[in-house]
Amino acid sequence: MTHGVDLDLAEDCAQFYADPLGFVLWAFDWGQGELVDFKGPRDWQLAYLEDLGVQIKERGFDGLHPVAPMDMATASGHGIGKSAMSAWLILFIMSTRPFAKGVVTSNTSDQLRTKTWAELGKWHKRCLTGHWFNYSASKGNMALVHKRHPESWRCDAQTCREENSESFAGLHAANSTPFYLFDEASAVPDKIWEVSDGGLTDGEPMRFVFGNPTRNSGRFFECFNRLRHRWKTRQIDSRTVTGTNQNLMQQWVEDYGEDSDFVRVRVRGVFPRAGSTQFISNLIVEEALNRQLSAQPQDAIVIGVDVARFGDDQSVILVRQGRKVLEIKKYRVDTMTLVGHVVEVIRQYRPDGVLVDGVGVGGGVVDRMKQLGHDCIDVNAGARAQDQKTYMNKRAEMWGEMRDWLKGGDIPTDDRELETDLTAIEYGFDAKNRLQLERKEDMKKRGLHSPDVADALALTFAEDIVKWSEDDYGDMEVAISDYEPGG
């Protein structure tokens, strides 16, 4: 950048500091060469770049004092030009902001390497400022770096595996622009989002997230819902964008229906009612939250006890009578102390059945309960289902029964954990076409917590429990009265 031609180029480029649209129109030879058939960005891209320019001007970063992050989320159908937009954003920031630092990721390493990063390579070659930077796309080394300042002025592509989250930590560009770009953001683990939150505290931070809205949970979904006040959001129907395959999209509408999840996600850019892998839909849970029922005395009272296995899990005692959840209690205690709490709940509700997750450490709870004379049921979630043609194991069957119950059930409105647990878990099918649920370990890899509260509710469906008569409580009362917690 010391030669005359580059000094002139740098001066020209500097005028676009707060004008990303102007930069894109200036930096590429629209209507010439490879772009002979393209007069410029598409309408949605024009509007997007204009909006970013407005935000840059509003914040007025002075190079010293940090400003509020510019968070922009775009959900869309297929084929609208998200990858091209991603490339333009990267080149705009890197060209107009000395010592900017960025991280780019996508849902899979293949998507990142062959699509997102490959698209940047195409536009890097076309860009007037492209020769300022070295572009590399080798496996394990995908980066765009300034030739003279490769360590302090760069953008790196990183896989979004949760164990790789440290790569997304603070970018340390206090005097410039730290930025993140997520492609196929629905599948980026929540842990990566959380780490990126911490990287937006200094300089002129920016975060751009794009994707098909494939999941009804997670941080991408929350950008358009719970956290929408923090984000500049767009939901783009592919049919409104020039250059997309209109005939194919019309065929999808005819085959699946305008309001099918397939069309919602792949055409309309709308989140699914029930994601293709989401086992219990947000709609079912929402209706159960809004339903207000009274417990019926003729219905059995059932207690489910989910026992914590790991340090970040919790033990949960849940009481259900018929179509209503009566109470939820949560603890982080040892198994013997947990037994004491279970006995207290038994004393209060006089249940018709107590079902305990007896796998692993839960076996100690089952053994102690039986020593005390309580006729609890030891549930092994990995055991065979009663309906072996439909479900891979007992856990899938319990959750299936619970999902059916939720369609007419009443769950408490003040327990956000239960709501989140119910809607977060995903499912698939085994080789025998039997329904199988996502493992807890895999949920944690997606940045989610173990669904302890929902598992406690599911346990209440492990067996068919009938209402006891008053005479049946005799032996149980003796056991309860004889027990002292810690004894």
Secondary structure, 3 states (H helix, E strand, C coil): CCCHHHHHHHHHHHCCCCCHHHHHHHHCCCCCHHHCCCCCCCHHHHHHHHHHHHHHHHHCCCCCCCCCCEEEEEEECCCCCHHHHHHHHHHHHHHHCCCCEEEEECCCHHHHHHHHHHHHHHHHHHCCCHHHEEEEEECCEEEEEECCCCCCCEEEECCCCHHHHHHHCCCCCCCCCEEEEECCHHHCCHHHHHHHHHCCCCCCCEEEEEECCCCCCCHHHHHCCCCHHHCEEEEECHHHCCCCCHHHHHHHHHHHCCCCHHHHHHHHCCCCCCCCCECCCHHHHHHHHHCCCCCCCCCCEEEEEECCCCCCCCEEEEEEECCEEEEEEEECCCHHHHHHHHHHHHHHHCCCEEEEECCCCHHHHHHHHHHCCCCCEEECCCCCCCCCCCECCHHHHHHHHHHHHHCCCECCCCCHHHHHHHHHCEEEECCCCCEEECCHHHHHHCCCCCCHHHHHHHHCCCCCCCCCCHHHHHHHHHHHHHCCCCC
